[in-house]
């Protein structure tokens, strides 16, 4: 079932039932949970049937590793992907995640160190999908958001994701989280990586992709129990 709706409800109702022996109240809670489950199943079916049509630019170096990356995401809970600026990591990896079957139980969240990057990356991916920003791909930055419950990909600053953990410690909105430009190692990024490692023990369906320049990949791999590393090499795509 769709994690966005149900996961938190199950946790809350389980706690409520354990705290009270009032059968009438517990019955109402179970009825509410059943309604949530039915709504969740319907929502998950909608997401499966309404995924955007994916296409790729073969000139981007990372596209040459597409099949390998997709299979590695399917087989592993954490994947480290390294490559220099211009390899296509930021714009293509969220689409690889969609092709790997992610984005159904929750959104694919992708962090960016800066607000302008979050906005421009969102526009670029939406343009490649032939859509407007805010439909399948949306963004959230401080004081501004163009995203909906039906979005499959959500680009945000790392500060926004960190703030969301205060209201939702389990990050139920997402089934996949991409930490982009992790080699910058800001405090926000380091906190997020620590939180995500703990979440892996609590959420069996969560997958994490860490993207980095080539300098810190071994550190990230060891931190996540020797997670697989994929290097994207070759000619860089021009960046203006």
ABEGO torsion letter per residue (X at the ends): XBAAAAAAAAAAAAAAAAABABAAAAAAAAAAAAAAAAAAAAAAAAAAAABBBBBBBAABAAAAAAAAAAAAAAABABBBBBEBBGAGAAAAAAAAAAAAGBGAABBBBBBBABAAAAAAAAAAAAAAAGBBBGBABBBBBBGBBBBBAABABBBBBAAAAAAAAAABAAGAABABBBBBGAAAGBAAAAAAAAAAAAAAAABAABBBBBBBBAAAAAAAAAAAGGBBBBBBBEBBBBBX
